[in-house]
Amino acid sequence: MKKKGRWFFVVFLLIGTLIPDVSMGIEGLSGSTWGELTYESGDSLSGPSAQGYLKQGVDWITIQHYTLDTFAALHYRFRTDNSDYYNAFGPALGVEFKKGPVNIGVQYYWERFTELHRSNNQLQVFVNWWYGWNLLKK
């Protein structure tokens, strides 16, 4: 038992000296939200709808303007008509690299279909971006 304890101590000590202290290196607690409400008149397939997400992350480290972020999110989408396969919500956990307006990452999404009372758990790889401008800036 003493040999196992010593090996654990040696491995723990090596890991502690080789891995930098990330507790002091948290760079930010970045979060975001996105949502959209729509109404499509004359469309009998979709009707009024809402979709979006709420996301909270931890920015761990930035190297060469790339930031490593882990996050938890809640995704949702609902509409009044033809909702069986559309109405869904659920949490997600993921990791992403961010640089400027572009995010590249992977998340695991626990999707719940409210009308069908079914679930679909899935690993999603994503690239998203957002950039705004004003052509008439004064």
N, C-alpha and C positions, 0 to 999 in steps of 0.2 A: 504494500500500500504506500510505503514511503517513496518508492521509486516512481510510481505513477504521480504522486504529488509533486515530486521534483521536476518531472518532465512537463507537467502542466505549468509549473512556475517558470521554467525555462522558455516554453513556447509562448506563454503570456508576456514575458519580459521581451522576447524578440519581436512579437507583434507590436507591443507598445513602443519600441524604439524605431521600428521600421515604418509604421503608419503615422502620419502627422495627426496632431490633435485637432479633430474637426469640431470639437465643442466650442472652440474659440473662433473657428473659421466660418461659421454660418454667416453668409453675406446678406441674406434677406429672407423675408417671409412674403413672397410675392403671391398675389391672388388675382383672380379675374372672374368676371361673369359675362355672359352673353345671353341674349334673349331676343325673341322675335314673336310678335303677335300679328296674325294675318287673317284677312277675310277675303275670300275669292267669290265675288258675286257671280251668280249663274253657274257655279260649279257644284254639281250634285254629288261629286265624289269626295270632296274634302271638307268644305264648310269652314267655319272659324277654327283657327289652330294656334297653338303656342308651342314653342320649343326653345331649348337653351341649356345652359349649364352654370354651375357655381363651382369654382376650383380654388383650392388653397395649397400653396407649395412652399418648399424650403429650398432656397438657393444655397448650394453647398460650396461651390468653388467656381471661379472664372479663370479660364486659361485662353489666351489669344482671343479675347472677346466672346468666347463660347462659355455659357453658364450651364452647369449641371444642376438640375432641379428634380426633386421628387415631389409628388403631389397626391392629394385626394380630391375627388370631384363627385358631383351629383349631376347626372344628365337627365333631361326630361323632354317628352314630346307628347302632345295631346291634341286631338281635334274632335269635332262633334260628329261628323259623318264618316262612314267607312273606317271606323276606328279599331276594328279587331286587330289588325296587324300593325297599326300605326301607334296607338297609345302605349307608351312604354316609359319607364324611368328606372334609375338605379345608380348605385355608387360605382366608382372606379378608382383604382390605384395605379400610379404610373411613374415613369421616369422620362425626362426629356432633356435635350440640349437646346438652348435658346441663343440666338444671335440676332440682334435687331428685331425685325418684324417676323422672323421665321422660327418656328418650333418644330423639332423632329424628335419623335419619341415612340414609346410603346406604353400601352395601358391594358389592364385587365378590367373588363366591364361586366358587372353583374346586372344584366338587363332583365326587367320584369315587365311582361305584357299584361296590362291591367284587365283587358276585356277577356283574354284567353285564359287567364290564371296560369300562365306558363312562364318559364324562365329560359334565358339563353345566356350562358356565361361564355365570354369570348376574349381572346387576346387580340388587340387591335394595334397595328402599326400606323402611325400617322405623320403627316406633314401639314402644318397649317401656317397661315401668314395673315397679317393685317397691316396695312399701311395706308395712311390718309394724306391728302394734300389739299391745297386751296389754290386754284388757278387764278383767282382774283385777289391775291393777298395784297393788302394796302399797307 
